[in-house]
Every structure is written in structure tokens, then in C-alpha cells.
């Protein structure tokens, strides 16, 4: 579960690191900020959309990442999961892609909405008439089948495949949504047309069928997995007020009820140019591609800035504990509230993670896995479930067969107490700084990974250069800084603990099962 993203900026969708690692990789020909600046062009269009171009000409290909500054944290009760749902919709095509006759399809989709509204109202009535509900359900399904007659399935992706594109994918997290793939450089104008059109003229076709796909995703990844259930409960308890407690996939009751109109409203609110950053890395000449960018992406109206997240998580005043009985193997996680990524102390948290769990020489690995052999895996993460707002520093452990969560807890707490009472060694601090520099160099190798990181840092910090400055900041971390932060956050009243406790039999299902 460790994300090898430069300078340790994990996202809620940790698989992104794996996805980007598959992109075409090149040796980093330049490794300093001054070198990079010579090859970077940044332009914000009049409508507010920011583009970053890094010219790397080793091969005639390019990768991109478009980061939308919206995730599950922008959702409200009743529509949780809608950010992730729109991500799915962004692959369904446009008014010209994915349809045989859009004017007629549009009419058919409106009939789907009307049929669903009638069915939904009937099934939610105080005393629903089963016969009427079934009749309306049939009418709804019939309307969907009629609308499906106009669909050319998967046409958006097939166009990219035929053009030599690879890695078409996207990811939604608590803080943001990112879209990415790679193409030959001579297909740049095709890319500009496709990527502008899918956000300018999206069509939410097959919405309710895709909603069922997301529901199944929730069943497989959360409800059928003891660790998935545990992490969802951990988030909902650790954050009592802030919307970080929303699961990215959404609650089943919301997936059962939000509508195509809800998704369109969410899209119109948050997919405005000022809320998007696109980074492009590869064999691209800015003087050639920038006019193309202006031609296609300049078509977007400016739009109103999205509303801010208003709720602030109150200070935790007592330890919280969640226990989930399950016949699965035990699992242990504990977390501590900490500031957002833009905090001056963020590099200290990154350093603590490195000391605790970066590699086989780290403190937690040596203690729990190598020496005591009470765990098969142990890891810490500096930010969960996102880092745009105050979040959680977490540590988790998978106990070894025959060993308990309590043993993991005691060993983890012992290492956290060491950080509070003793300075880390000069050798450990030097290794932290070496790791930070190595991670930066590693992150520069992949076109896709670099595009993602530049878009991420531009969005979070307002400047892609923070990708390089983060190394400088970690280089300034001292032994005293680590003791200071450890004493600030690793305290009982700031702690949330969640465990899977092994039982002989599965407890009775209940609550938000969605079945």
C-alpha cells in the first residue's frame, strides 16, 4: 500500500503510482529546478485553465495528466460517490463521440430521466404499491433500452487505441480527480480535441447502468473485504465533521438514489476551467502546441469559482476505537490528526514516515517484522485520506499468524514513544534526506508520473516548482523538529484506532449492506 510518488505525497487512490509506473520511462536528463525551468512553459488561459508543458524529446511521445480540483470532500449527504461517478461518465463520449444520432438520443435520455423519477418516487412512497413499482421499473428499463439503441459503445477509448494511445485511465480521491494517458506526439491535435470535447460536451449516457457498476465496485472493494469495511469505518469515526469522512466510492444508499441530474449539477459546479490543471510531458514544442491548446480549450466559458469547503474538523478530545469482528486475519491501524500539506511542518511528517517505515532498515520493519516477527507487514503514511485539508498520519500492521493486534499496537506505540523521547540518529536523518532526493529523481523518469506530479503540486501549492522545493524543505528538517512534532501529535486524545478482530464465525450482516 505504499505509494512511490515523489516526496511521499500519497493520494487516496494509492494505485495511481502503479498505473503511472507503466507509462513510458526515460532517464532524467535534468535534475535541478534551474534545468527544468528552461524546458517548462506555463500558461493560464483567459478562462482560468492552467497548462504546464515540459519538453522532453527523447522519443516522439507525450503523456498528460488533467487534475480536477474536486473529490469526495466536495460531496454532501445524499450524493456521496458522485465525484467518482462523474469520472466514469467522462469515458462515455460526447455529443459527437459515442452516438449514432445525438438529437434523438438526447430525447431518449430525457425519457430515461422521467421514467426513473417516476419509479423512484413510487418505490419511496410511504406505502409503496408493489404492482405499480414493478410496472414503473419495467417502464424505466424499457426507456434505457430505447436510449441504448443510439450508443456506440467504447468509441472514445477506441479512438485513442487506434491513434496509438496507451494507459487510458483515471482516478478519484478525496481531494481530486485525475485523467491520464499517453499518445504519439503527432496525435497532439487529436488529443486536444478529445480532451476538450469530453469536458465541454459530456453526455451522461448509460448513467444508471454505470451506477450499478459502481455499486458492484463498492460491494467487491468495501463490503466484501474486511479491511475495506474497517478503513471506511476508520474514516467515518476519525473525521466527525469534516467531509473527509465520506468514502470515495460513496454510501450504498446514495448510489441507489442519486440521479443523472445530480451528476450534471456536480459537473457544472466543479468542472470549470479555473478548477483544472493539465500538465503535458514529452516531445512537444510549446510554440507549436500552445496555439492548439488555445484553439480547443479556449472554447470553455470561464464559469463561477466552485464554493469552498466550509467545515473544519474540531480538535479531537478523546481516543476513538473501532473493532470489527470477522473470520479474516487480524488487521491493526491507528491514526493521528495533523495539518494540511501546505503546513510548514509537512516535511517533518514526511521525514517521520521515512524513519518509521521506508524499507527494511526502517524502525517499524526492524521491530515488528524482522526482530519480533509479530507482523508480516507494517507501514506508515503521512496523509490520509487526502492532504489538501488537515488529515491523518496513519500506521497499519498485518499481524503474523499466531500473533495479535495488541502485540502490533504495543510495538508501534513503543516506536512512536522513542521518537518523542530520543533524537533520531544523525545517520537516520541523513538517510531521510538521501531518500527524498532519490525519490525526486525516480519520479522524473516517467513522462506520466512527472505530468501527474506537476499538475498535483500546481494545484495544491499554486506552483509546480514545489515538487523541487520539497526536497530543500526536507533537507532542513532537524532532529529537534522530529521530536517536536512527535510530541505534538502522538498523544492519546488525538488517536483513532481500528482493528479487525478474528472471530470463529461471521457476524450477522446489517446496516449499509446494499443487498
HUNOR-V550810 format. One record per helix or strand of 3 or more residues. SS is the DSSP state (@ for helix, = for strand). FROM is the first residue (numbers start at 1). LEN is the number of residues. Records with the same first field share a line. If there is no record, write none. Layout:
SS->FROM-LEN + FROM-LEN
This chain:
@->6-3 + 16-6 + 33-5 + 72-3 + 82-8 + 102-22 + 130-19 + 155-8 + 185-16 + 207-17 + 226-13 + 243-3 + 252-4 + 260-11 + 273-3 + 286-12 + 346-12 + 363-9 + 405-17 + 426-18 + 447-15 + 466-10 + 479-11 + 492-3
=->40-5 + 50-6 + 61-8 + 166-7 + 177-8 + 276-7 + 320-7 + 331-8 + 375-10 + 391-9 + 495-8
